[in-house]
Amino acid sequence: MTTTTSTIKPVKIDMTTTDTTTSAVAPRTLGERPTEDLIFEKSSPGSRAVDLPPLDVDETPIPEAIAGAAPALPEVGAIQVTRHYTHLSQRNFSIDGEFYPLGSCTMKINPRINEYAASLPGFTGSHPMQQDEDVQGCLRLLYETRELLQEIAGLPEVSLQPAAGAHGEYTALKVIRAYYKDRGEHQRNKVLAPENAHGTNAASCTSCGAGAINIKAPGGYTDIDDLKRVIDAEGPESIMALMITNPNTAGLFDSKIDEIADIIHDAGAMVYLDGANMNAILGRTRPGDFGADAMHYNTHKTFSTPHGCGGPGSGPIAVRDFLAPYLPAPQVVKTSDGRYALDYDRPKSIGKVRSFVGQFGVLVRCWTYIRACGPEGLRNIAETSVLNANYLAARLAERFEMPYFDPAKGKYAAHEFVTVPRTLLDKGVTLNDIAKRLIDYDVHPPTMHWPVRDCLMVEPTETEDLATLDRFVDVMSMIADEIESDPDTLRRAPESAPVERLDIVAADRKPITVHPMD
């Protein structure tokens, strides 16, 4: 591969632009992002950002013993508040501002039409305690979302209650376990998971009272012989499910999924598909068609809703018909007269896993995205995300080793790829050095050290255009050149961030938790 770094001219990057498609590739230098004082340090006695209306009730003093001391809030004017938080937002990496190739997390653009739809007064003004007849539009949207997700999964029923992907895993496993308990098969309490399954799977198993057992995955594919060995060793009657991610975290689609599903079903167990990587197969194949009995979606990964980050998220689950009676209640249904209702009459249900019916505002965004894309648009998402990943892997493969990408042997990337740049790391730099240096080039570091040590997992998604992909290749090539010629540059990185490189160990052991006004 011929690198293009010799033609790259250093330029000073305009901090007011968010354009990441420029052909110029140059790291920012220290000082281009000036420090920002804390809002408390900008406090000026007597300043205020809002004027409250006159009190329209009798004033009742609150006893000091109850009220306590007044909170130490900053006193800042409205324009200063606006500027302060605008400056802070410009110091963060975001998908709106920079290339964000965070493998396995699918950082794709959140279309503004989603926000428009979710902010419509009919949605924002509704209340979850309203009677069904008063919120027919909201219930219709939820029901149609169910139908759309059922069709995409190839499974006959969906629950919208789970509030995140991992929450969906937990819920689906509880549903599967309830099914077996109802059949008197209480002994089925072991879940199998390939080494390249998604990282939350083992935790979900533990949370629902099931044990997780690893299955080997040499070369990135599930080892069928090891799968059979474990089933025989543990006893088929003890196996509840196999949790498999397909495409998996090695960035490979396991073409033997049909055979794997048959082995699990012959043991009387079920196949659970972690839908984290559905972005790669939308419109191309359906989990229900290749043997999955249950699955979850990450709506933020596949359908462009905001990431939960501890706040509102959504992880709907889809199941086969024999599991449907155990889904959380209530379920949104369409009655014989064409109206929509919440069905609480589900005697075998595992019960609620979240208040009301799920994260409604997030599901509005999900519905909007699916309807805006349509069947051909969804298929195009998968095809473009796979094309982008393979393009990057092919262009980078000469200098960044790809343990799971080998077109000569028929091993292509799905939506993401993994590189373990051993040749570069052997020159005395660490993966952390590479990641920190990427920050100087306005690229968010990819996922690190997962699914294997010293790896970068890169996922460009369908969002990015060719110019952005080419710039990323140029950046990675320039970093490789720096490792060859001046590795100390990487050890100092980042040089353009709001703070210099932190002492990670010290930060973990001595976190700063003192209020700045104390």
C-alpha positions as CSV (number, residue, x, y, z in Angstrom):
1,M,0.0,0.0,0.0
2,T,1.3,3.4,-0.9
3,T,0.8,6.0,1.9
4,T,-0.3,9.5,1.0
5,T,1.2,11.2,4.0
6,S,4.0,12.8,2.0
7,T,1.5,15.0,0.2
8,I,-0.2,16.2,3.3
9,K,0.5,19.8,4.2
10,P,0.2,21.0,7.8
11,V,-2.5,23.5,8.3
12,K,-4.1,25.3,11.2
13,I,-7.5,23.8,11.7
14,D,-10.4,26.3,12.2
15,M,-11.9,25.5,15.6
16,T,-15.3,26.8,14.5
17,T,-15.8,24.2,11.9
18,T,-17.0,20.6,12.3
19,D,-16.0,19.6,8.8
20,T,-14.1,16.3,9.0
21,T,-13.9,15.6,5.3
22,T,-11.0,18.0,4.5
23,S,-8.1,16.4,2.7
24,A,-5.6,18.2,4.9
25,V,-4.4,16.0,7.7
26,A,-2.5,17.6,10.6
27,P,-2.7,17.2,14.3
28,R,-3.9,20.1,16.5
29,T,-1.3,21.6,18.8
30,L,-1.5,22.6,22.4
31,G,-3.3,25.9,22.9
32,E,-5.8,25.6,20.0
33,R,-8.4,24.5,22.6
34,P,-8.1,27.2,25.4
35,T,-9.0,26.1,28.9
36,E,-12.5,26.8,30.1
37,D,-13.1,28.0,33.7
38,L,-15.6,26.3,35.9
39,I,-19.0,27.9,36.0
40,F,-18.4,28.5,39.7
41,E,-15.3,30.5,38.8
42,K,-17.3,32.8,36.6
43,S,-19.7,33.6,39.4
44,S,-20.4,37.2,40.0
45,P,-22.5,38.2,43.0
46,G,-25.9,39.7,41.9
47,S,-25.8,38.2,38.4
48,R,-28.7,36.0,37.4
49,A,-29.8,34.2,34.2
50,V,-33.6,34.2,34.8
51,D,-36.2,36.5,36.3
52,L,-38.9,34.6,38.1
53,P,-42.5,35.9,37.9
54,P,-43.9,37.7,41.0
55,L,-45.1,35.3,43.8
56,D,-48.8,34.8,43.5
57,V,-49.4,33.0,46.8
58,D,-48.7,34.0,50.3
59,E,-45.1,33.8,51.3
60,T,-44.4,31.3,54.0
61,P,-40.8,31.3,55.4
62,I,-39.2,27.9,55.7
63,P,-37.6,27.2,59.0
64,E,-33.9,27.2,58.8
65,A,-33.8,23.9,60.6
66,I,-35.7,22.4,57.7
67,A,-34.3,24.4,54.8
68,G,-30.6,24.3,55.9
69,A,-28.0,26.6,54.3
70,A,-28.7,28.0,50.8
71,P,-27.0,25.9,48.1
72,A,-23.7,27.3,46.8
73,L,-25.0,28.0,43.2
74,P,-23.1,30.1,40.8
75,E,-24.5,33.6,40.0
76,V,-24.0,34.0,36.3
77,G,-25.9,36.0,33.6
78,A,-27.8,34.4,30.8
79,I,-25.4,35.1,28.0
80,Q,-22.5,33.8,30.1
81,V,-24.3,30.6,30.8
82,T,-25.0,30.1,27.1
83,R,-21.4,30.8,26.1
84,H,-20.1,28.6,28.9
85,Y,-22.0,25.5,27.9
86,T,-21.5,26.2,24.2
87,H,-17.7,26.2,24.8
88,L,-18.0,23.0,26.8
89,S,-19.9,21.3,24.0
90,Q,-17.2,22.3,21.5
91,R,-14.6,20.6,23.6
92,N,-16.3,17.2,23.5
93,F,-16.1,14.6,20.7
94,S,-19.5,13.8,19.2
95,I,-20.8,12.2,16.0
96,D,-22.1,15.7,15.0
97,G,-18.5,17.0,15.1
98,E,-16.0,14.3,14.4
99,F,-15.5,10.9,13.0
100,Y,-16.4,8.4,15.7
101,P,-15.5,4.9,14.6
102,L,-16.3,3.2,17.9
103,G,-16.5,-0.5,17.1
104,S,-19.5,-2.4,18.5
105,C,-21.2,0.8,19.6
106,T,-22.4,1.9,16.1
107,M,-22.0,5.7,16.5
108,K,-24.2,6.7,13.6
109,I,-25.8,10.1,13.0
110,N,-29.1,10.9,14.8
111,P,-31.2,12.4,12.0
112,R,-33.0,15.7,13.0
113,I,-36.3,14.4,11.7
114,N,-36.3,12.0,14.6
115,E,-36.0,14.9,17.1
116,Y,-38.8,16.8,15.2
117,A,-41.1,13.8,15.4
118,A,-40.4,13.2,19.1
119,S,-41.0,16.8,20.0
120,L,-44.5,17.0,18.4
121,P,-47.0,18.3,21.0
122,G,-49.3,15.3,20.7
123,F,-46.4,13.1,21.9
124,T,-44.8,15.4,24.5
125,G,-48.1,16.5,25.9
126,S,-49.4,12.9,26.5
127,H,-49.2,11.3,29.9
128,P,-48.7,7.5,30.6
129,M,-51.6,7.5,33.0
130,Q,-54.1,8.6,30.4
131,Q,-56.9,6.3,29.3
132,D,-56.3,4.2,26.2
133,E,-59.0,6.1,24.2
134,D,-57.2,9.4,24.9
135,V,-53.8,8.3,23.5
136,Q,-54.8,6.3,20.4
137,G,-52.1,8.0,18.3
138,C,-49.4,7.1,20.8
139,L,-50.6,3.5,21.1
140,R,-50.8,3.2,17.3
141,L,-47.2,4.3,17.0
142,L,-46.1,1.7,19.6
143,Y,-48.1,-1.0,17.9
144,E,-46.7,-0.2,14.4
145,T,-43.2,-0.2,15.9
146,R,-43.9,-3.7,17.2
147,E,-45.0,-4.8,13.8
148,L,-42.0,-3.3,12.1
149,L,-39.5,-4.8,14.5
150,Q,-41.3,-8.2,14.2
151,E,-40.9,-8.1,10.4
152,I,-37.2,-7.1,10.5
153,A,-36.5,-9.9,13.0
154,G,-38.5,-12.5,11.3
155,L,-40.1,-13.3,14.7
156,P,-43.8,-13.0,15.5
157,E,-44.0,-10.9,18.7
158,V,-42.1,-8.0,20.2
159,S,-42.0,-6.4,23.6
160,L,-41.1,-2.7,23.8
161,Q,-40.6,-2.5,27.5
162,P,-36.8,-3.1,28.0
163,A,-35.0,0.2,28.5
164,A,-31.6,-0.8,27.0
165,G,-29.9,-3.5,25.1
166,A,-28.5,-5.3,28.2
167,H,-31.9,-4.9,29.8
168,G,-33.4,-6.6,26.8
169,E,-30.9,-9.5,27.2
170,Y,-32.0,-9.9,30.8
171,T,-35.7,-9.7,29.9
172,A,-35.4,-12.3,27.1
173,L,-33.5,-14.7,29.3
174,K,-36.2,-14.3,32.0
175,V,-38.8,-15.1,29.4
176,I,-37.0,-18.2,28.2
177,R,-36.5,-19.4,31.8
178,A,-40.2,-18.8,32.6
179,Y,-41.1,-20.9,29.6
180,Y,-38.9,-23.8,30.8
181,K,-40.2,-23.5,34.4
182,D,-43.8,-23.6,33.1
183,R,-42.9,-26.9,31.4
184,G,-41.3,-28.3,34.5
185,E,-37.8,-28.1,33.2
186,H,-36.3,-26.3,36.2
187,Q,-32.9,-27.8,35.7
188,R,-32.2,-25.8,32.5
189,N,-30.2,-23.0,34.0
190,K,-27.0,-22.9,31.9
191,V,-26.3,-20.5,29.1
192,L,-23.6,-21.0,26.5
193,A,-21.8,-18.0,24.9
194,P,-19.0,-18.0,22.3
195,E,-15.8,-16.1,23.3
196,N,-16.7,-13.5,20.6
197,A,-20.2,-12.8,21.9
198,H,-21.1,-9.4,23.0
199,G,-19.6,-8.3,26.3
200,T,-22.8,-7.9,28.3
201,N,-24.0,-11.5,27.8
202,A,-22.3,-13.1,30.8
203,A,-23.6,-10.3,33.1
204,S,-27.1,-10.7,31.8
205,C,-26.9,-14.5,32.6
206,T,-25.7,-13.9,36.1
207,S,-28.4,-11.2,36.7
208,C,-31.2,-13.6,35.8
209,G,-29.7,-16.5,37.9
210,A,-28.2,-18.5,35.0
211,G,-24.6,-19.6,34.7
212,A,-22.6,-18.6,31.6
213,I,-20.2,-21.1,29.9
214,N,-17.7,-20.0,27.3
215,I,-17.5,-21.7,23.9
216,K,-14.2,-21.4,22.0
217,A,-14.1,-19.3,18.9
218,P,-10.7,-19.7,17.2
219,G,-10.2,-17.6,14.1
220,G,-13.3,-15.6,15.0
221,Y,-15.9,-18.3,14.4
222,T,-17.8,-20.5,16.9
223,D,-16.0,-23.8,17.4
224,I,-18.8,-26.3,16.6
225,D,-16.8,-29.3,18.1
226,D,-16.3,-27.4,21.3
227,L,-20.0,-26.5,21.4
228,K,-20.9,-30.2,21.1
229,R,-18.3,-31.1,23.7
230,V,-19.6,-28.6,26.3
231,I,-23.2,-29.7,25.7
232,D,-22.3,-33.4,26.3
233,A,-20.2,-32.5,29.3
234,E,-22.8,-30.3,31.0
235,G,-25.7,-32.5,29.9
236,P,-28.2,-31.4,27.2
237,E,-31.0,-31.3,29.8
238,S,-29.2,-28.5,31.7
239,I,-28.8,-26.1,28.8
240,M,-31.2,-23.2,28.6
241,A,-29.8,-21.2,25.6
242,L,-26.9,-20.2,23.5
243,M,-26.3,-16.5,23.4
244,I,-24.6,-15.7,20.1
245,T,-23.8,-12.4,18.4
246,N,-24.0,-12.6,14.6
247,P,-22.2,-10.9,13.1
248,N,-19.9,-11.2,16.0
249,T,-17.4,-8.9,17.7
250,A,-14.6,-10.1,15.5
251,G,-16.5,-8.5,12.7
252,L,-17.5,-11.8,11.0
253,F,-20.8,-13.3,10.0
254,D,-20.9,-16.9,11.1
255,S,-22.2,-18.7,8.0
256,K,-22.6,-21.9,10.0
257,I,-25.3,-20.4,12.2
258,D,-27.9,-22.8,10.8
259,E,-25.8,-25.8,11.9
260,I,-25.2,-24.2,15.3
261,A,-28.9,-23.5,15.8
262,D,-29.7,-27.2,14.9
263,I,-27.3,-28.4,17.6
264,I,-28.9,-26.2,20.2
265,H,-32.4,-27.1,19.3
266,D,-31.5,-30.8,19.3
267,A,-30.4,-30.3,22.9
268,G,-33.9,-28.9,23.6
269,A,-32.5,-25.4,24.2
270,M,-33.0,-22.1,22.5
271,V,-30.9,-19.7,20.4
272,Y,-30.7,-16.2,21.7
273,L,-29.3,-13.6,19.2
274,D,-27.6,-10.6,20.6
275,G,-28.9,-8.0,18.1
276,A,-26.1,-5.5,18.8
277,N,-24.8,-5.9,15.3
278,M,-28.1,-5.8,13.4
279,N,-26.8,-2.8,11.5
280,A,-24.9,-5.2,9.3
281,I,-27.7,-7.5,8.2
282,L,-30.8,-5.2,7.9
283,G,-32.8,-6.3,4.9
284,R,-30.3,-9.0,4.1
285,T,-31.2,-11.7,6.5
286,R,-33.5,-12.1,9.5
287,P,-32.5,-13.8,12.8
288,G,-35.8,-15.8,12.9
289,D,-34.9,-17.3,9.5
290,F,-31.5,-18.6,10.6
291,G,-32.7,-20.2,13.8
292,A,-33.0,-17.5,16.5
293,D,-35.8,-18.0,19.1
294,A,-35.3,-14.7,20.8
295,M,-33.3,-11.5,20.3
296,H,-33.0,-7.9,21.3
297,Y,-32.4,-4.7,19.4
298,N,-30.2,-1.8,20.4
299,T,-32.3,1.0,18.9
300,H,-29.4,3.4,19.3
301,K,-27.2,1.2,17.3
302,T,-29.5,0.1,14.5
303,F,-32.3,2.8,14.4
304,S,-30.4,6.0,15.2
305,T,-31.9,6.8,18.6
306,P,-29.7,8.5,21.1
307,H,-27.3,6.4,23.2
308,G,-28.7,5.8,26.7
309,C,-25.6,6.7,28.7
310,G,-27.5,5.8,31.8
311,G,-30.5,7.8,30.7
312,P,-33.3,6.9,28.3
313,G,-32.6,4.0,26.0
314,S,-34.5,1.2,24.4
315,G,-33.9,-2.5,23.9
316,P,-37.0,-4.2,22.5
317,I,-37.0,-8.0,22.4
318,A,-38.5,-10.3,19.7
319,V,-39.5,-13.9,20.3
320,R,-41.1,-16.9,18.8
321,D,-44.8,-17.5,19.3
322,F,-44.4,-20.1,22.1
323,L,-42.5,-17.5,24.1
324,A,-45.0,-14.7,23.6
325,P,-47.2,-15.5,26.6
326,Y,-44.3,-14.9,28.9
327,L,-43.4,-11.4,27.6
328,P,-43.7,-8.4,30.0
329,A,-47.2,-6.9,30.5
330,P,-48.9,-4.8,29.4
331,Q,-48.6,-5.5,25.7
332,V,-49.8,-3.0,23.0
333,V,-52.5,-4.7,20.9
334,K,-54.9,-3.9,18.2
335,T,-58.5,-4.8,19.0
336,S,-61.1,-6.3,16.6
337,D,-62.7,-2.9,16.1
338,G,-59.4,-1.4,14.9
339,R,-58.6,0.5,18.1
340,Y,-55.4,0.2,20.2
341,A,-55.2,-0.9,23.8
342,L,-52.8,-2.1,26.5
343,D,-53.4,-5.7,27.3
344,Y,-52.7,-6.6,30.9
345,D,-54.5,-10.0,30.8
346,R,-51.3,-12.1,30.3
347,P,-51.3,-14.7,33.2
348,K,-48.0,-16.2,32.2
349,S,-46.2,-12.9,31.9
350,I,-42.9,-12.4,33.8
351,G,-44.4,-9.0,34.8
352,K,-43.1,-5.6,34.2
353,V,-39.5,-4.9,33.7
354,R,-40.0,-1.1,33.4
355,S,-42.7,1.4,34.3
356,F,-45.5,1.7,31.8
357,V,-44.7,0.5,28.2
358,G,-41.1,1.5,27.7
359,Q,-39.1,4.6,26.6
360,F,-41.8,6.2,24.5
361,G,-39.8,9.2,23.3
362,V,-37.0,6.9,22.1
363,L,-39.5,4.6,20.3
364,V,-41.0,7.6,18.5
365,R,-37.5,8.2,17.1
366,C,-37.1,4.5,16.2
367,W,-40.5,4.4,14.3
368,T,-39.6,7.6,12.5
369,Y,-36.2,6.3,11.3
370,I,-37.6,3.0,10.1
371,R,-40.5,4.7,8.2
372,A,-38.2,7.3,6.7
373,C,-35.8,4.6,5.4
374,G,-38.3,2.1,4.2
375,P,-37.3,-1.5,3.2
376,E,-34.8,-0.4,0.5
377,G,-33.3,2.2,2.8
378,L,-32.8,-0.3,5.6
379,R,-31.1,-2.7,3.2
380,N,-28.9,0.1,2.0
381,I,-27.8,0.8,5.6
382,A,-26.5,-2.8,5.9
383,E,-24.8,-2.9,2.5
384,T,-23.1,0.5,2.9
385,S,-21.9,-0.1,6.5
386,V,-20.4,-3.5,5.3
387,L,-18.8,-1.8,2.3
388,N,-17.3,1.0,4.4
389,A,-15.8,-1.5,6.9
390,N,-14.2,-3.6,4.2
391,Y,-12.9,-0.6,2.4
392,L,-11.1,0.6,5.5
393,A,-9.8,-2.8,6.4
394,A,-8.4,-3.4,2.9
395,R,-6.7,0.0,2.8
396,L,-5.2,-0.4,6.3
397,A,-4.2,-4.0,6.2
398,E,-0.6,-3.5,5.0
399,R,0.4,-1.6,8.1
400,F,-2.2,-2.7,10.6
401,E,-2.4,-6.4,11.0
402,M,-5.9,-7.9,10.6
403,P,-6.3,-11.2,12.4
404,Y,-9.9,-11.8,11.2
405,F,-9.8,-10.1,7.8
406,D,-8.3,-12.2,4.9
407,P,-10.2,-11.9,1.6
408,A,-7.9,-14.5,0.1
409,K,-9.4,-17.0,2.5
410,G,-13.0,-15.7,2.1
411,K,-12.9,-13.8,5.4
412,Y,-14.4,-10.4,4.9
413,A,-15.5,-7.9,7.5
414,A,-19.1,-7.4,8.3
415,H,-19.9,-4.0,9.8
416,E,-16.6,-3.6,11.7
417,F,-13.1,-5.0,11.8
418,V,-10.4,-5.7,14.4
419,T,-6.8,-4.8,14.0
420,V,-4.0,-5.9,16.3
421,P,-1.1,-3.7,15.1
422,R,1.6,-5.9,16.6
423,T,4.4,-4.7,14.3
424,L,3.9,-1.1,15.4
425,L,3.4,-2.0,19.0
426,D,6.7,-3.9,19.0
427,K,8.4,-0.5,18.3
428,G,7.8,0.6,21.9
429,V,4.4,2.3,21.8
430,T,1.2,1.2,23.4
431,L,-2.3,0.9,22.0
432,N,-3.2,3.8,24.4
433,D,-0.5,5.9,22.7
434,I,-2.2,5.4,19.3
435,A,-5.6,6.1,20.7
436,K,-4.4,9.4,22.4
437,R,-2.7,10.5,19.2
438,L,-5.9,10.0,17.2
439,I,-7.5,12.7,19.4
440,D,-4.9,15.2,18.0
441,Y,-6.3,14.4,14.5
442,D,-9.9,15.0,15.6
443,V,-10.8,11.3,15.4
444,H,-12.4,9.6,18.4
445,P,-10.4,6.5,19.3
446,P,-12.0,3.2,18.3
447,T,-12.9,0.5,20.9
448,M,-9.7,-0.8,22.5
449,H,-8.6,-4.2,23.9
450,W,-11.8,-5.9,22.9
451,P,-12.6,-8.6,21.9
452,V,-8.8,-9.4,22.1
453,R,-5.9,-7.6,23.9
454,D,-4.1,-4.9,22.0
455,C,-6.7,-4.5,19.4
456,L,-8.6,-1.6,17.9
457,M,-12.2,-2.4,16.8
458,V,-13.2,0.0,14.0
459,E,-16.8,0.6,12.8
460,P,-17.3,3.4,10.3
461,T,-21.1,2.7,9.9
462,E,-23.0,3.7,6.8
463,T,-23.1,7.4,7.9
464,E,-19.6,8.3,6.7
465,D,-18.7,9.3,3.1
466,L,-15.7,8.3,1.1
467,A,-13.7,11.5,1.9
468,T,-14.0,10.8,5.6
469,L,-12.9,7.2,5.2
470,D,-9.9,8.3,3.1
471,R,-9.0,10.9,5.7
472,F,-9.1,8.3,8.4
473,V,-6.7,6.1,6.4
474,D,-4.4,9.1,6.0
475,V,-4.5,9.7,9.7
476,M,-3.7,6.1,10.6
477,S,-0.9,6.1,8.0
478,M,0.6,9.3,9.5
479,I,0.5,7.8,13.0
480,A,2.2,4.7,11.7
481,D,4.9,7.0,10.2
482,E,5.3,8.8,13.5
483,I,5.8,5.5,15.3
484,E,8.6,4.6,12.8
485,S,10.3,8.0,13.1
486,D,9.4,9.7,16.4
487,P,7.5,7.5,18.8
488,D,7.9,10.1,21.6
489,T,5.3,12.1,19.7
490,L,2.7,9.5,20.5
491,R,3.9,9.1,24.1
492,R,3.2,12.9,24.7
493,A,-0.3,12.7,23.0
494,P,-2.8,14.2,23.2
495,E,-1.2,17.6,22.7
496,S,-4.4,19.4,21.7
497,A,-6.9,18.2,24.3
498,P,-8.2,20.5,27.1
499,V,-5.9,18.7,29.5
500,E,-2.6,16.9,28.9
501,R,-2.4,13.1,29.2
502,L,-3.7,12.0,32.6
503,D,-2.1,9.6,35.0
504,I,-4.8,6.9,34.7
505,V,-3.6,5.0,37.7
506,A,-3.6,8.0,39.9
507,A,-7.0,9.2,38.6
508,D,-8.5,5.8,39.5
509,R,-6.9,5.8,43.0
510,K,-7.3,9.4,43.9
511,P,-10.4,10.8,42.1
512,I,-11.2,14.4,42.6
513,T,-14.6,14.5,44.2
514,V,-14.4,17.7,46.2
515,H,-16.9,20.4,45.3
516,P,-15.0,23.4,43.8
517,M,-16.8,25.8,46.2
518,D,-15.9,23.8,49.3
